[in-house]
Amino acid sequence: MDIKGLPFDSDAMLEGLRPWIECESPTWDAAAVNRMMDLASCELACMGATIERIPGRMGLGDSVRARFPHPNAGEPGILILGHLDTVHPVGTLEKLPFRRDGDICYGPGICDMKGGNYLTLEAIRQLARAGIETKLPVTIMFTPDEEIGTPSVRDLIEAEASRAKVVLVPEPGRDKGGVTSGRYAIARFNIATIGRPSHAGARLSDGRSAIREMARRIIQIEEMTTDACTFSVGVIHAGQWVNCVSSRADAEVLTMAKRQEDLDAGVQKMLSLATSSGDVVFDVRRGVTRPVWEVDQRGLELCAMAEDFHKRVGMPFYHESSGGGSDGNFTGAMGIPTLDGLGVEGAMMHTLQEHIRIETLASRGRVMAGLLATLS
């Protein structure tokens, strides 16, 4: 198949992507995520897919499962996993509007990962217009909570992946043609310090500050970082009145390791910090976990196929394992052949400078089309 002959147009794709970027969809705003699910569902329906809307759980948004017509529908096929939630709260467009600057385009969630999701839909459209039928049936699953570790739909993803032959994940592509062939293990923790309140002006010495203890614990936790396992605190909530000694502080911890055994050791280290007595109690609760996904022989075969298509469109190619989890952790760890990082290239994800390289919408869209048409 001549994927270079498919008429992908990055400029036209960017215009199609714009409504997705301007539909803000932060994870914790279920209504906003569902508006994005509506937008994607409409587009998928126009493409001929059968849409199933799966109601959200845990106060989070819905999921969308779309199946495309195929002679072998119901048999194991290709599962494409993408999330439509972002880390950017509603209102971010005021500071980070959809804006083109030469070959760069800015916007909340444009790289992670709405751009990759959109180029995947364009790849399917281009194959259909060219009359090219995929050898395997194709299912797309859009999920609402990847940015917080996928607590509500991991079971749904794993159930769907167990019926698939291969999984493709259009998370952001690595710079200069790279894809992701494995992911490090990640564990999250919710921690809390519980102190004793008092009036900070009149009876300071009677109190026991939860904030002070949390500050001490944050330093202790982050200093546990080694080359094998990292620890970082990214969220803190504490205090209500400056004239009160704080009675409670809450925080979230992220732990990451390249090997499962190192993550397991890190988990035990974290849990061992908990104390239930003394002036200030320290509570540690394990949250969601992403298992290590290591590339295997079938994964290397997927990489070789992707490399061939990269060469056909004039892109360099390399693959590597990556920190920063994705839903590919789950499917790769299950032993389902998985290839990640197939989305658009860009930089500064999760910041107010998030952007993509526009030309990679078409080049990586062609690679996705090649994979979809060739996998058997």
N, C-alpha and C positions, 0 to 999 in steps of 0.2 A: 504494500500500500504506500502510495506517495503522500506522506503527511504534509510535505512542503506545499503540495498542490491544494490543500484544503484552505479555503479563503478566510482564515482567521484575520481579524482586523483589530489591533489593540485599541485604537481610538474609539471604534464602535463598541467594543467590549467595555471600555471605561465608562461610556455614557450609560450602558445598561447596568453597570455596577453602581453608578451614583445613587439611585434610590435606595439600594441596600445600605450604603454608608450613611445616608441621611435618615435612615430608620434606626435610631439609636436603640441598643438592646443590651443594657447591662444585666449581668446574671441575676442580681437580687431583685430586679424589677420584672416580675412575671408578666405583667400586662405589656410591657415594652418588648420583651422577648417574643411574646405571642403575636404582636404586630409584625415582627420580623418573620415569624413562622407563616403568617398569613401571606406575606409578600412572596416568600419562597414557594409556598404551596400553589399560589396562583400561577407562577411561572412554570412550575413542574407540571401542573395540570394542562397548561397550554402546550406543553411538549408531548402530551399524550400519556403521562404517567398516571397510575392509579394511586391516589393519596390516602394514607391512613393517618389520622391525627390521634396521638396518644396523650391523654390528659397528664398534666404535670403532677408531681408529688412534692412533698416537703415545702410547699409554698413556692415552688419554682415553676418555670414555664413548661409548655407542652413540648413534645417531640413530633417530628414528621418522618414517616416512612413512605418512600415513593418507589413503586416498582414499575419498570418499563415493560411494555409488551414484548414477548419473545416466544419463539416456538417451543423452547424448553423451560418455560416458566415453571417454577416449583422445584427445579433441580438446583444443586449447589452452583453458585455463580459468583459474581463480583459484588462485594459490599463496599460502598464508598461512605466513609465516616467524616462528617463535618459538624462543627458546632457553630451556632449562630449567636451565642452570647459573647459579650465583650467585657473588658474590665472598665470601660469608660462610662461614667454615670451620665444620665440624661442631662443635657445642657453642655456637654463637652464640645458640641458643634460650634458653640460661640467662640471657643478658644482654639479649636482644631477643626475649622470648616473643611469641607471637601474643596480641595484647591490644587490645581495643576500648575507646576512650575517646570517647564521643559519636559524632560523625560521622567519627572517625578510627580507623583500625586499623593497628597496628604488626606488623612481622614481617620476618624476613630474606627478601629477594627478593620481597616482596609487591607492590612497585611495579615493580621491574626484574627479570623482567617476568612473573612468574607471574600477577599480577592480569589483565594484558592477555590472556595466553593463555587464562585461564579464561573471561573474558567472551566471547571468540571462540567457545569451545565452547558457551556458553550461547546465543549468537546462533544458532548452527546448530540447537541443540535447539528453540529457540522457533519458528524457521521450520518445522521438521519437524512440531511439534505443531499449528501453524496450517495445515498442508497446503500450504505455500508452497514451491514448487520453485525452486531457483536456475536462472537462465538458462544459467549456465556450470557445468561440473563443478568441484568444490572439492577441493583437496589441501592438507593441513596437513603441514608439516615441522617437527619439533622437533629442535633441535641441541644439542650438549653443550659447546661451547667458545667461544661468542661473547665472553665476558668477557675472553678472552686473545687476541682478534683473529681467531678462527675459522681457526686454522692447519690443522686436520685435515679440515674438511668444506667449505671454500670451493668446491672443484671439484664437490662434490655439489650444493651450492646453485645454482651457475651452470648445471649441467647440467639441473636441474629447472626453473629459471627460463626457460631457453631454450625449454622446451615450454609455457610459460604465456602467457596473454594479458595478465594483470595480476598484480601482487604487492601484498599487504597485509601490513603489519608492525605488530603490536600492542605495540610498545615503549611505554614510559610516555608518556601524553598530556601536552602542554604545559599549563601552568596556564591556567585560564579558557577552555577550549575550543580550545586550539591543537593543530595537528597539524604533522608534520614533512614538508616537501616536498623536502628536499635535505639532504645531509650533507657536512661538510668532509672533506678528505683527512687520513689519519693514517698515520704510519709508526712502527714500533717498532725499537729497536736494543738489542742486547746488547753491553755494553762490559766490558772487563776491564783492570786494571792488574796487571802481573807484576813483582815486585821481587826482592829478595835477602834471604833469612832470616838472622837472627842471634839470639843470646841478648840480650834487651832489657836485662838487668841487667848482664851481664859484658862484652858486646862490642857495645853499641848502635851505635857508629859504623861497624861492619863491615856493617850491614844497610842495605837500601834499602826503605823502607816502602811497600807497595802501598796501604795505607789513606791515608797522607798524600797520595800522588799522586792517588788517587781523589777525595779531598776537594777538591784543587785543580781537577781536571777537572770535577767537578760544578758548581763555581762558574763555570768557563769556559763550560760547555755552557748552563747556564741563563741566563747573561748574553748568549747569542746571540739570545734571544727578541726579536722585533719585532712590530709590529702585523700583519705579513704571515704570520709563522711563529713558533710557540711551541715551546719546548723545556723538558721537565721530567723530572727523575729521580724515580722512584717506588719503586724496589726496590734495596736494597743488601745484599750478603752479604760479610762479610770477617772474618778472624781466628778463632783457635781458643784461643789461650793468651795471656794478658796479658803473660807474660814472654818472648814471641817477637815479633820484628819481622815483621810480616805479609808473606808472599810473594805473596799474590794477593787481589784484591778484585774483585767482580763487581757490576754494576748494570744496570738497565734504563731506557731513555730512551723517552719518548713525544714525537713531533713532530706538530704539527697545523697545517694551513693551509686557508684558504678556497678557494684556487685551486690547481690541480694544478701549475702552473709554480712557484709559491712552495714547495710541498712538495718538488718535484724539486730546487730550489736548496738547500733545507734538508737534504735527503738528502746531496747532494754536500758540503755544509759539514761534516756529521757524519763522513762517510767520510774526509774530508781530515785529520781530527784524528789518525788512527792513526799510530803510530810503532813501528818494529820494532827500534830500536837505542837505546842510552843506558842509564842506570842502571835505569830502569823502563820496560818496554815497555807501550804503550797499544794495546789491540786493540779494533776497532770492527766489529761484524757487523750487517748489516741483517736485521731480523726481518720479521714480517708487515706488510702494507700494505693500507690501505683506500683505494680511489680516490675522487676527488671525484665526488659525484653532484649535478648541478645540475638544477633543475626545467625541464621543457620544456613544449610545448603540451599534450601528452597528460597530463602530470602536472597541469597547471593544470585540465584537464577533470575529472580525478579530484577535485581540490580543490573545484571547483564543485559536484560531486555530493555530496561530504561536507558542504559548507556548507549545502546544502538540507536534509539530514537533521539537522544541528545545529539549524537554525531550527525544524524540526518538533518537536524535543524541548525547545525553549526554551533551548538552549545558545548562547553566543556562538561565533564562529569566527574563526580567523586561521591562516595557515600561514607557515612560515619555514624556512630552512636552519638546521642545528644542528651544533655541535661534539659530540664524543662519538659515535663511529661506531656503526653497526649493520650487520646483514647486508643492510639496504637499500642501503648503499653499493654493494655488488656488483651487485645487480639494476638499480638506477637507472643506474649507469655503463654497464651493458650496453645501455641504451636500452629496457628493459622498463618500461612504466608502473608506477610504484611509489608507494605512499602509506604513510608511516611515522607513528609517534606516535599510533596509533589505540587505544592501551591506556588503562588507568585513570589518573586524575590523582592525584598525590601529591607527595612531596618527600623530601629527605634520602637519596636512593638511595646505596647503597654505604657507609652509616654505621649506627651502632647506634640511630638514630632514624628509620630508613626507615619510611614509612607511606603510606597511601592515603586519599583522601576516599571513603568508602563509597558515597555516593549516585552517584558516577560509574561504578560497576560497571554499574548499570542504564542510565543515560543514554548512556554510550558503547557499551554492549552493543546498545542500540537502533540507534545509528548503524551499528555493524558489521552488524547484521541488514539494515538498509536497503541498504547497499552490496552485500552478498552477494546479495540478492534482485534488485537492479537492474542490476548490471554485466552487459553483454552483448557 
